[in-house]
Every structure is written in structure tokens, then in C-alpha cells.
Amino acid sequence: MNLTSVLSILVFSPLLGIIVLAIMPKTAEKAIKAVGFLATLPALLLALAAYLHYQFGKDLADFTVSVKWIQFRGMTGVEEPVFSVYYELALSGFQLLLVVLTAVVATLSAIAAAKFVKKEWKGYFMLFLLLEIGMLGVFTAENLILFFIFFEITLIPTFFLIGKWGYFEKEKAAYSFLIYNGLGSAVLLIVIMILFAKTGTTNIDALVQIMADPNAPLSGDLKLGLFISLLIAFGVKLPIFPLHSWMLKVHVQAPPSVVMIHSGILLKIGAYGLIRFGMGIFPEQFKTLATLIAVLGVINLLYGAFLAFIQTDFKMVLAYSSISHMGIVLIGLAAMNEAGVQGAIFQVISHGLISALLFFLVGILYERTDTSLIENLGGMAKGMPIAAGFLLAAGMASLGLPGMSGFVSEFMAFLGLFKEMPWIAAVGTIGIIMTAAYLLRAVLGITYGKSHREFTGVLDLKGVEFVPVVILMLLIVFIGVFPSVLSAPLQTTLETIMLGIGG
């Protein structure tokens, strides 16, 4: 097979599952669940094959696709097109890791959906597979217009997956998601159109080169304005305080299989956008606002940690925890050095795995007990010892226990910031202490705390439920023990970023 076609097949492989599901009867529930799961496997296998391709010393440029797509012509009689947009896909080390993360979490989320979704599986899995296409496309698109199209593809299915299959206030959560993310994507579209109009290209590598030219056709003030707009657009997605309230509703009201995807992958689009476009295309402007970004990161970290500490609902603890952990991404990026940026990217991958595991476990708890209140879940270790053990391990990973992926990312991000802004980093360490406090309070309260209800008769983890839990836990520990599985593919990406920012 020609490697240039592999990436397109990877991105659009879930489409085959959508077509098969479309012609299946709604009543064939077992077959629908099987097809929904099997349709995620081609992307997973191809993503792992691409990773092995890199590990065997081959060039990721082998996967690059570039085909003429759309042409905008000028006045009649002019043969040359004024603007051309190409269908462009590619993989760098950073993109490869995010594609693998997406494929892994999507497959495990499909398994979780067969467990947690109770109705209309056909519609659910068709939307779910469309969402997977959007996510894979976002991380492989090589021009801004294609990126924006895939970005929009992720919004619509997520809206319906929350609003149709969520809990009591699902409609409110879905509309909050759509309004905030819709406004963010509108700001992003304005930035893309201005860049296209001023430079005549939306190719990301070409834009990086144009912006590095002192004679670029954009003034310094316009560049700064465009960067601030990008910060807002991706700040909604990350989310950055105070653009975060929509995310709390989604994490509480969406079904666990959707929250696994949302927290594990969709939030990471914000981090990816800030790194690839913010830091990549506007390095000077990123450097100008680095102190502000560091302060925003510390605010995220502390705000999320303090509010997580006072929550009584475990879902809300995890929701605020996500806000706090995304602050570490901002802290690492604001350092503008190799340790900080690498720590931020590690945090993106690590949090994707840890949050997916935690939300799967809280979904199991809710399904067994009809509650996610911490005080009502006390004594879990007696009735569900295996699940309690995995919950403790996931909590330790989230608070940054050495030997797990969370430790590597937090250590490197703060190491980078201490080199550049020691006082801001020192304040941020309060958030690390608070992270340990709120996670231990919640997890120990659930596993060993006094309960208002009994766990007798409640089933522990069983059968297929072990698959997502064991795979995610193994990946978290493997990355913690062998961080080179992430650092090696990132080397070229980091060198490019450092060269762009003059580091």
C-alpha cells in the first residue's frame, strides 16, 4: 500500500462503520454494538503501525498527502488562481502521539458505550464514529482550512451525544457546549480568513516561514491581535479560566463514554492549537505574552484545585481537576524552553489517559449505585475491592506519583518555569499540594470512608469492563517508567519549536 494513502484511510476509516450502521435495523442491538466497536479498530491498527514505522527509524514524511482541492479565481481571463487550498495531511512526532492517543481512547470509549449507553445505539455509534473522524482529522490536517473543517465536525456529533444520551440536565449542558465552542470556532475562523487574505496560503509550514520573515505582510500589532484571538479560541477549548463553565456541565451531564472522549481528547485540541498554531506561527507574540500565559496557567491550576477540594460530587471533583491539570499545560508552554514545552506535551498525553480511566471508573460506580456523591460511595473497598484498587492507582497517577505518567509531565513543566519565572512557579506549587489534598480526600473517602449505603450485593469489575481499565493503567505506568516512548518522537517537534522561538 502506498504510504501517502495510509493517512487518509486512517482518518476516514470510521466512515465504513457509519455506512454499515446506516443500513442495519435498529433492533439488531448486539450487532450494532459490535460494528460500533470494530469500526474503531482500523484507525487504531494504522495509528500503531505508523508509530512502529517511526520506531524502526523510518521517516514520518512518508505519510504526507498533498492534493489540489479548492481554487479561487480572480477576474475573467486570468488563468492563474488567486488562491489555492490543498487537501493536506501529515504526521510529525507530536501529531503521531495525539493520533495514537485518539485511536486508543476512541476504541476503549466504544467498549464503554456498549456498557453505559442504554438506548438508540445505532444513532449513538454513527455520531460517535463521525466524531472520531473529526478528531483524527484535526490532528493530521496540514492547513488551517482543513483543520477548521475537521474542528467543526467534532462539534456537531458531540452536541447530540451530550444532548441525547446525557443525564438530567443534558440539554443545558449540550447548548452550553455548543455556544461556547461555537463562539471559539467563530474567532478561529476570523483568524484563518485574515491569514489567508494577507498571505495567500493556509499551509501551516508556509505560514511559519512567512511569519518568520521580517518583511511579512502583517504588522506587529495585527500579529499580536491574531495571536490573542487564537489564545481566546483555543482557550475556550482547553479551557482557560474564566472560559471554563461549559466544561463543568459537560463532564457531569454527558454519558461516561462521551466524557472519556471529551476529557481525554477534545480538550487536548485546545492545547494542540496553542502549541501548533500559537507557538508555531506566532512565536514572537507568544514570547511577548508568556508571563500572562504563565499567570493564567497558575490561576487555572489553583482555581481548579481549590474548588475540586470542596466538591461533594466525584464527577465535579474530576471536572475541576481537568481545569487544574490543563493549567500545567499553560505553565509548561509559558516557560518557552525545552523542558517546559516537553512537560506540557507530556501532560497533554498523560492527562488524556488518566482522565479517560477516571471517568470510566466513575461511570462504573454510577451505574452500580445511581450516585456519584462521595459520602454515598464510602466503603467501596469492601464491596468492590478490584475497582477500588484501580481507582486508588488512577488517583495516584493524577496527583503525580513517581513511576506514573503524571509525575513526568508535572516535573518537567515546573522545571521549565522555575528556570524562567521562579516566583510564578513557586506560587504554582501550591496547586500541586492542593492536587494531592483533593484527590486523596475524594479517593480515600470513596474507598475507605464511612458510607450511608452498603456495597453488599454490588458487583465488582467484570468481563469486558477490565479491558479499558487494564489497558489505560498499563499505558499510564509504562509512560511513567519509560518516558522515552513519548520523548523520542517529540524530539524533532521540540527542535522546531525551539528554533522558532529562538531557544
N, C-alpha and C positions, 0 to 999 in steps of 0.2 A: 504493500500500500504506500502511495506517495505521502510522505510525512506532512506536506503542506495541506493535505486534505484532512489529516487526523484531527486538527484543532477544530475545524468546522463540524466534523462528525461528533467530537466530544461535546461541543456546546449545544448542538441541536439534537443529540441522541434521545433526550426525553420526549421529543416530538412524536417518535414512533409509538411510545406508550400512550400519548394523548389520542392518536388516531385509532389504536386498538380499543381503548376505553370508549371512544365515541360510538363504536358500532356494537358494544356489548350491552346486553339488557341490564337494567338497574338491579334486577333481582339476583343476579349472579354475584353475591357478595364475596364469597371466598375467592372466586376468580378475579374479581376487581382488585381486591387487596393484593393478590399475587402479582397481577400485572403492574399495579402501582409500585410495588417493591422492585420487581425485576427491571422495570424501565429506568431505574436509577443506576443499575449495575454497569451498563456500557460506559457511562461517563466516569464512574469510579475506576473501572479497569483501565480505561485510556489515560486517566489522570495518574494512576500509579505507574503505568507504562512510561509516561513522559518523565516521571520522577526517576525511574530506573535508567531511562535514556540519558538523563543528566549524570546520574551516579556512575555510569560506565564511561564517563568522560566525553560524551557526545555534546554537540552544540545545540542549545535550545532554539537558535535561529533557524534550525531545520524545520520548525513548525510554523514559521511565519507565512501568513496568507496576505496577499495584496492584489485586489482585483478592482478595475474601474467600475464604479457603481452609479453615481449621480453626477450629471454635468449641468452647470448653469451657464447658458449662453447669453451674450450681450446683444447688441444691435444686429439687425438683419444684415447679412453679408459678411459678418465677422466669423471666420471659420474656427478660430481657437476659442475654446470655452473660457469664460471669465473665471469660474470656479469649478473645481472637480472634487468630488468626495469619493474616497475609495472604501471598499469593504476590506478592512484590515484587522487581522487578528495576529497576536504574537504572544510569546511567553518569555518573561525574564524569570530570574530566580524567585523574586518576591511574588510575581503573578502565579508561578507554578505552585508555591506553597499555599496560596489562597484558593487556587483551583482544587488542589488535593483536599484542603480543609472543607471546602464547599461540597465536594463529592462525597466525602466520608460522612459529614453531618447530615446531608440530604438522604443518604441511604439509611442511616440509623433513625432519622426522623420518620421515614416511610414505615419502618418497623413499628415505631412508637404510634404512628397514626392508626395502624391496624388495631392497636390496643385501646387508644383513647377516644378516637372518633366513633360516635355511636349512630350516625345516620348519613345517608346520601353519600356513600363512599365514592361513587362514580364522579360526581361533581367535585368532590374534595380532591381526589387524586389528579384529575385533569388540571385543576388550578394549581395544585402543588407542583406538578411537572412543568407547567408553564413558568412558575416562579423559579424553578431550578435552571431553566434555560436563561432567564434574565440574570440570575446570579453568576452563572458561568460566563455569560457574555460580558458582564460588567468587568470581570477580572481579566479578560483576554482582549478586549477592544483596544485598538491602537490609534483610534482617532476619536475626538470628542463627540462628534455627532453620533457615531455608532455607540459610544459609551452612554450617551444620553438616552438613546432608544432602548437599550437594554435596561438602563436605570428605571425608565418609565414602566417597562414590562414587569419589573419587580413590584411596583406599587399596586397595580390593579388586582392581581391574584391575592396579594397579602390583605388588601382591604376586604375582599369577600371571604377569605379564610378566617379572618377575625370576626367579621360581622355575622357570618352564617353559622359557624361551628364553635363560637366562643361561649362564655358563661353569661351571667345575669345582665351585665351592662355592656354586652358585646358591641351593640350598635354605636354607643357613645365612644367606646374605645376605637372602633373602626373609623369613625368620622374624624376623631381627633388625630389618628394616624394619617389619614388622607389629607386633612387640612394643613397640618404642619409640614409633612413631606412634600405636598403639592406646592406649597409656598417656597420650600427649599429648592425644588426642581425648577420652579419659575426663575428664581435668582440664578441658578446654574445655567439655564438656557440663555439668559441675557448675556452672561459672561462669554458663553460659547459663540454667540452671534457677533459680539463685538470683536472677539479674537479672529473670527472667520473674516469679518468685513475688513479688518485692519491688516491682516497678514496674508489672506487668500488661502489659508490651509487650516485644517483641524488635526493634522497628523501630530501626535504628541511629541515625537522626537524632533520633528521640524520646528515645532513651537519652542521647544527647549533651546534649539540653536538660534532661532530668531531673537528670543528674549535675551540671550547672552551677548548679542551684538549691540555695541553702544549706539549704533545707528538704527536700532529697531524703530518701526513706525508707530510706536506708542510712547507717550510722555511718561515721566516718572510718576506723576500724580494719577494718570489713568491706570498704570500698572498697580499702584497701591490700592486704588479703588476696586480694581478687578480682583485683587488678592483678598481684600476684606470681604467682598461678595462671595468668593469661594469659601472663605472661613465660615461665613454665615450658612451657606448652602450645605456644606458638609458638617457644620456644627450642629445643625438640626438632626442629621442622621446619626451622629456619633453617640449620644448627644452631648453638647456643651451646655452647662448652666448659663442662662435660665431657659434654654430651648428644649427642656427635658420632659415636661409634664405629660406629654402624649405617650412617652415610652412607659411610664408607670402603669397607665391604664392598659396598654397592650400586654405587658408582662403578667398582669393579674387576670385579665379577662380572656385572653386568647387561649386556645387549647394547648396543652403542653407540647405537642408535636410541632405546632407553629412557633411557639416561644423558643424551642430548641433552635429552629432556623433563624428566628428574628434576633435573638441574643447572640447566637453562635456565628451568624454570617452577616445578616443585613446591617447590623450596627457597624460592622467592620468596613462596609463600603465608605462610611464617613472617614475612617482612619486612612483607608486606601486612597481616597480622593485628596486628603490633605497631604499625604506623602508624595503621591504620583504627580498631582497637578499643582498643589500649593507650593510644596518644597521643590518640585521638579521644574515647573515652568516659571515660578516667581521666587527664586532663591533669595534675591536681594531684599524683596519686600518681606519675606518670611523672617529674614535676619533682623530687619527693622522692628518687627513686632514680636520678636522672640520672647522678650520679657513679659509682654502682655499674655502671650500664649502660655508661658510658664505659670503665671498667676492664675489664669483660667484653669489650668490643669490642677493646681493646688486647691482651688475653690471646688472643682469637681470632686477631687479626692476627699477633702474634708467634709463638704456638704453631704455627699453620698454616705460617707462613713458614719457621721453623727446621726443622720436620720435613719439609717439602717439599724443603729443601736437601739432606737426607741420603738421600733415596729413590733407589733404583736402577731402579724401575719407573715408566715415564712416566705410567701411569694413577694411581699413588699420588701422584706429584707434582701432578697436576691435582686429585686429591681433596683433598689438604691445601691446595692453592691456593684451592679453593672455600671451605674453612673460613676461611682468612685473609681472603679478599675479603668474606665476609659480616661480618667484624669491622668493615670500613669502614662498612657499613650501620649498625651499632650506634653507632659513633663519631659519624656524622653526626646520628643521631637524638638522641643524648645531649647534643649541643650546644644543642638546644632553640631554635635560631634559624633564620632563613630559609635562610641559606647551607648550614648543616649538614643540614637536613631535605631541601632540594633535592638536595644531594650524595648523600644516602642513597638517594633515589628514583632519581636518575640511575644510581647503582651497581646498583640492582636491575635496571634495563633493560639497562644496558651488560653486566653480567656474564652476563645471560641469553643475549645474543647471542654473546659471546666464548666462554663455556664450551660452548655448543652447537657452535660452529665447531671448537674444540679437540678435543672428544670425537668429532666426525665424522672429523677427520683422524687421530686415534689409532686409530679403528676401521678406516680405510683401511690404515694401517700394519700393524695386527694381522692383517687379512685377507690382506695380501700376504706377510707374513713369519712369521706364527704366533708373534710375540713382541712384548712392549711394554717389554722391558728396554733401557735407554738404551745400554748398552755394545754390545748386539747390533744396534742401529739406526744406528750411526755410519756416516758416508759416504752418507747418504741423498741429499745434493745431487747426487751423481754419477749415481745410478740413477733418482731421482725429482725432477728439478730443479723442476718446477712445484709439486708437493706441498710440497717443502722451502721454496719461496718463500712459499707461503701459511702454512705452519707458522711461519716466522720472523715474518711480518706479524701473525699471531694472537698470538704470544708478545709482540711489541712492544706490541700493544693491551692485553694482560693486565697488563703491567708499568707501563702508564700513559704511553705515548709521546704527547707533544703532537700534536694532529691526529687522535687517535683517541678513541673514547668513554670509554675507561678513564681518561684524563687528566682530563677534565672532572669526573667523579664523585669521584675521589680528591682533587683540588684543592679542590673546594667542601666536601667533608666535613671535611677537615682545617682549612680556613679557618674553618669554623663552630666547630670545637672549640678552635682556638687563641684565638678571641675569649672563650671561656667558661672553659676549663680548659687553660691553656697548658702546664703541666707534664705532664699526661697526654698531650696532643697531641705534645709533644716526644719522649716515650718511644715513642709510636706510630710516629713517623717512622722508627725503626729497622726496623720492619716493611716500610716502603716500600723501604728499601735492600735488605733481605733478599729482597723480591719480585723485584727486578731480578737479584739474585745467583742465586736458584734457577731462575728462568725462563731466564736466559742460559746457565747451566750445562747445563740439560736440553736446551733447543732447539739450542744450538750443538753440544752433544755428539752429538745425533742427526743434524744436518745436515752437520757438517764433522768430527766426531770419528772416531777410528780404530775400525774395526769388526772383529768376529770373523767376520763373514759378508759376502758380496758382494751388492750390489744389482743385479748384471748379470742381465738377463732379467726383472727385476721391472717390471711395468707402472706407468707414471705415472698421474695422474688422467686419466680418460677419460669421454666421453659424459655421462650423467646425473649423474655424480659432481661435475661442475663446478657444477651448479645450487645445492646448499646452500652450497658453498664461496664462490662468487662473490656470491650474494645476501647472506649473512651478512657477508662482508668489506665489501661496499658499504655496508651499513647501519651497520657499526661506524665506517667512515670518514666517512660522511655526518653521523652524530650528532656525531662529533668536530669536524667543520668547521662544522656548523650546529646547535649545541646548542639553538637556539630551537625546533626541531621537538618537543623534549620540554618545554622550559621554558614555552612558551606555554600548552599545555593544563594544565600544573600550577599556573598562577597562582592560580586560584580555590581549588584544594585547599590550597595553601600559606597563602593568606589565612585560610581557615577554621581550619587548624591553629594558626596564629599567634594568632588571636583566642581560641581555646580555651585556649592555654597562657599567654595574657597577654603575648605577644611583640610 
